[in-house]
Amino acid sequence: MRSRLSALERDSRALKTSTSFAIDKRPAQLEIDERYTGVRSDLIGRRAGDDIVQIGRRGETTIKWSFSAITSHSFLWQGFVLQDDGLSWELSAEFELRRIM
């Protein structure tokens, strides 16, 4: 009998992630290949004070991910899209994450 995957399992299998990230002054690179959409995201991350900011491209769109309010148990992850004026960022996603273990 074939097993059925939950939506979360399907979505997690749809992403092929290659990452190398260290919290220091050196930039880090994140590459995400979305198999369902065929769109690739490439971001370069750096520490910005107490936050981590990654800027890059998703297809033809300039994007920014910000990780802030970082503690040992939680953090805030925000995704932004650069607007046509080339200066303004529009919030497109926001996640408050907490460790559950």
C-alpha positions as CSV (number, residue, x, y, z in Angstrom):
1,M,0.0,0.0,0.0
2,R,1.3,3.5,-0.9
3,S,1.7,5.8,2.0
4,R,0.2,9.3,1.8
5,L,2.3,12.3,2.6
6,S,0.9,15.1,4.7
7,A,1.0,18.6,3.2
8,L,3.9,19.5,5.4
9,E,5.9,16.5,4.4
10,R,5.2,17.2,0.7
11,D,6.2,20.8,1.0
12,S,9.4,20.0,2.9
13,R,10.4,17.5,0.2
14,A,9.7,20.1,-2.5
15,L,12.5,22.3,-1.2
16,K,16.1,21.4,-1.9
17,T,18.2,23.5,0.5
18,S,21.9,24.0,0.5
19,T,23.1,26.2,3.3
20,S,26.3,27.2,5.0
21,F,25.6,29.7,7.7
22,A,27.6,30.9,10.7
23,I,26.9,33.8,13.0
24,D,30.0,35.9,12.6
25,K,31.2,38.7,10.4
26,R,31.6,36.6,7.2
27,P,28.7,36.5,4.7
28,A,26.9,33.2,4.3
29,Q,25.0,31.9,1.3
30,L,21.6,30.2,1.1
31,E,20.3,28.5,-2.0
32,I,16.8,27.2,-2.3
33,D,15.5,25.3,-5.3
34,E,11.7,25.1,-5.3
35,R,10.8,21.9,-7.3
36,Y,7.1,22.7,-7.6
37,T,7.5,26.2,-9.0
38,G,10.9,25.9,-10.6
39,V,11.9,29.2,-9.0
40,R,15.3,29.4,-7.4
41,S,16.2,31.7,-4.4
42,D,19.7,32.8,-3.8
43,L,20.5,34.9,-0.7
44,I,23.6,36.2,1.0
45,G,23.3,36.7,4.7
46,R,25.2,38.9,7.2
47,R,24.9,39.8,10.8
48,A,23.4,43.3,11.3
49,G,23.7,44.1,15.0
50,D,21.8,41.4,16.9
51,D,19.9,40.4,13.7
52,I,20.6,38.4,10.6
53,V,19.7,39.8,7.3
54,Q,19.8,37.9,4.0
55,I,19.3,39.7,0.7
56,G,19.1,38.1,-2.7
57,R,16.8,37.1,-5.6
58,R,13.9,34.8,-6.0
59,G,13.6,34.4,-9.8
60,E,13.6,38.0,-11.1
61,T,12.5,39.5,-7.7
62,T,14.8,41.1,-5.1
63,I,14.0,39.7,-1.7
64,K,15.1,40.2,1.9
65,W,14.8,37.9,4.9
66,S,15.3,39.3,8.3
67,F,15.8,37.2,11.5
68,S,15.3,39.3,14.6
69,A,14.4,39.2,18.3
70,I,16.7,36.1,18.4
71,T,16.8,34.3,21.8
72,S,17.8,30.8,22.7
73,H,14.1,29.8,22.5
74,S,12.6,32.0,19.7
75,F,13.0,34.4,16.8
76,L,11.1,36.5,14.3
77,W,11.5,35.7,10.6
78,Q,10.2,38.4,8.1
79,G,10.3,38.2,4.4
80,F,10.3,41.3,2.2
81,V,10.0,42.1,-1.5
82,L,11.8,45.2,-3.0
83,Q,9.2,47.6,-4.5
84,D,9.5,49.1,-8.0
85,D,11.0,52.3,-6.6
86,G,14.1,50.3,-5.7
87,L,14.0,51.8,-2.1
88,S,11.0,50.4,-0.3
89,W,10.5,46.9,1.1
90,E,7.0,45.4,1.4
91,L,6.5,42.8,4.1
92,S,5.3,39.6,2.4
93,A,5.6,37.0,5.2
94,E,6.1,37.0,8.9
95,F,6.7,34.1,11.2
96,E,7.2,34.0,15.0
97,L,9.0,30.8,15.8
98,R,9.5,29.1,19.2
99,R,11.5,26.0,20.2
100,I,9.1,23.4,21.5
101,M,11.6,20.9,23.0
